[in-house]
Amino acid sequence: MPHLLEIKGLSKSFTIHHLGKHMQAVQNLDLSLDEGEFIGIVGKSGSGKSTILKSIYRTYFPERGAIMYRSEKFGTVDLAQLSEREVHYLRKHEIGYVSQFLNAMPRTTARELVEQSVIEMGKSQDEAQQAAIEALSHFELDPELWDSYPTTFSGGQKLRLNIACAIVKKPRLLLLDEPTASLDDASKWKVREVIERLKADGTTLIGIFHDLEFMDGLCDKVYDLLQQKSPTSISGGMNDRDAFNSVGVQSPG
Ligand SMILES: Nc1ncnc2c1ncn2[C@@H]1O[C@H](COP(=O)(O)OP(=O)(O)OP(=O)(O)O)[C@@H](O)[C@H]1O
């Protein structure tokens, strides 16, 4: 069985025109992921972790390299080359992205936000209602909050809602971009339970977490960007669990 995701030679840089600076965020990166696996990405602040996830989700257009994804709908495709329309389809149906930031919409309750995620997949209002109830219960968002506006939620509550919105689509691949960054310890460990549940359900995951202790025992593999040679370039290598333990004493951020 081919990998679910295989990144080959990915490079991405940014030009900040008003500062006259060119920033090499990711350079010649290789990474692969099998179905049901959870890969953690660690590295210093600015080492390109988010850029990798955003390139997979195609928030950023990769500059060089291929991001081969085995889609249920399209077969194996290069996310770096795919049309906007197909990318849009994959975001709706196959690939989810969760960060610490909530995509709140004005005058939209938590329940409606989750329902909209289902409706945009082409499902009926009834199906969306049912799926929203299941997702919000599954991720233990207090039912008293379901009909409230999420802008008033705590960091942990927003995250639960974010995850519910992503998970309700049953994505094959879920990208977690530092979702626990603003959470206290208790909320973090609740998120860990959620991730363990997703893993048990067979979701394939790539996650960025600053807290190495949080990742320990959770990820199948860790992709280590700590060995970068200069602040503007990375060239990473894959570690297995033992190698992860050996980098566990260093702080990535
Ligand atoms: N949209 C952008 N425009 C300009 N520069 C960017 C953009 N996105 C990322 N960069 C630059 O690319 C480099 C890598 O950024 P990225 O956010 O991927 O790092 P990171 O490892 O996720 O950092 P952190 O741990 O601090 O979130 C940084 O130098 C950043 O300033």
The ligand as an SDF file (V2000), in Angstrom:
LIG
                    3D

 31 33  0  0  0  0  0  0  0  0999 V2000
    2.9650   34.3190    5.2750 N   0  0  0  0  0  0  0  0  0  0  0  0
    4.2470   34.5420    5.5320 C   0  0  0  0  0  0  0  0  0  0  0  0
    4.8510   35.6480    5.0670 N   0  0  0  0  0  0  0  0  0  0  0  0
    6.1590   35.8870    5.3200 C   0  0  0  0  0  0  0  0  0  0  0  0
    6.9470   35.0680    6.0340 N   0  0  0  0  0  0  0  0  0  0  0  0
    6.3940   33.9490    6.5210 C   0  0  0  0  0  0  0  0  0  0  0  0
    5.0080   33.6230    6.3130 C   0  0  0  0  0  0  0  0  0  0  0  0
    4.7470   32.4420    6.9290 N   0  0  0  0  0  0  0  0  0  0  0  0
    5.9020   32.0500    7.4880 C   0  0  0  0  0  0  0  0  0  0  0  0
    6.8820   32.9450    7.2580 N   0  0  0  0  0  0  0  0  0  0  0  0
    8.2810   32.8700    7.7110 C   0  0  0  0  0  0  0  0  0  0  0  0
    8.7580   31.5440    7.4680 O   0  0  0  0  0  0  0  0  0  0  0  0
    9.5070   31.0840    8.5730 C   0  0  0  0  0  0  0  0  0  0  0  0
    8.8720   29.8060    9.1080 C   0  0  0  0  0  0  0  0  0  0  0  0
    7.6200   30.1410    9.6990 O   0  0  0  0  0  0  0  0  0  0  0  0
    6.6660   29.0590   10.3640 P   0  0  0  0  0  0  0  0  0  0  0  0
    5.4600   29.7610   10.8710 O   0  0  0  0  0  0  0  0  0  0  0  0
    6.4600   27.9390    9.4120 O   0  0  0  0  0  0  0  0  0  0  0  0
    7.5720   28.5480   11.5750 O   0  0  0  0  0  0  0  0  0  0  0  0
    7.1960   27.6640   12.8260 P   0  0  0  0  0  0  0  0  0  0  0  0
    8.2780   26.6570   12.9840 O   0  0  0  0  0  0  0  0  0  0  0  0
    5.8040   27.1430   12.6980 O   0  0  0  0  0  0  0  0  0  0  0  0
    7.2800   28.7640   13.9730 O   0  0  0  0  0  0  0  0  0  0  0  0
    6.5340   28.8610   15.3970 P   0  0  0  0  0  0  0  0  0  0  0  0
    6.9480   27.6560   16.1900 O   0  0  0  0  0  0  0  0  0  0  0  0
    7.0440   30.1330   15.9780 O   0  0  0  0  0  0  0  0  0  0  0  0
    5.0500   28.8990   15.1140 O   0  0  0  0  0  0  0  0  0  0  0  0
    9.5350   32.2050    9.5900 C   0  0  0  0  0  0  0  0  0  0  0  0
   10.7470   32.8990    9.4420 O   0  0  0  0  0  0  0  0  0  0  0  0
    8.3560   33.0690    9.2210 C   0  0  0  0  0  0  0  0  0  0  0  0
    8.6020   34.4150    9.5410 O   0  0  0  0  0  0  0  0  0  0  0  0
  1  2  1  0
  2  3  1  0
  2  7  2  0
  3  4  2  0
  4  5  1  0
  5  6  2  0
  6  7  1  0
  6 10  1  0
  7  8  1  0
  8  9  2  0
  9 10  1  0
 10 11  1  0
 11 12  1  0
 11 30  1  0
 12 13  1  0
 13 14  1  0
 13 28  1  0
 14 15  1  0
 15 16  1  0
 16 17  2  0
 16 18  1  0
 16 19  1  0
 19 20  1  0
 20 21  2  0
 20 22  1  0
 20 23  1  0
 23 24  1  0
 24 25  2  0
 24 26  1  0
 24 27  1  0
 28 29  1  0
 28 30  1  0
 30 31  1  0
M  END
$$$$
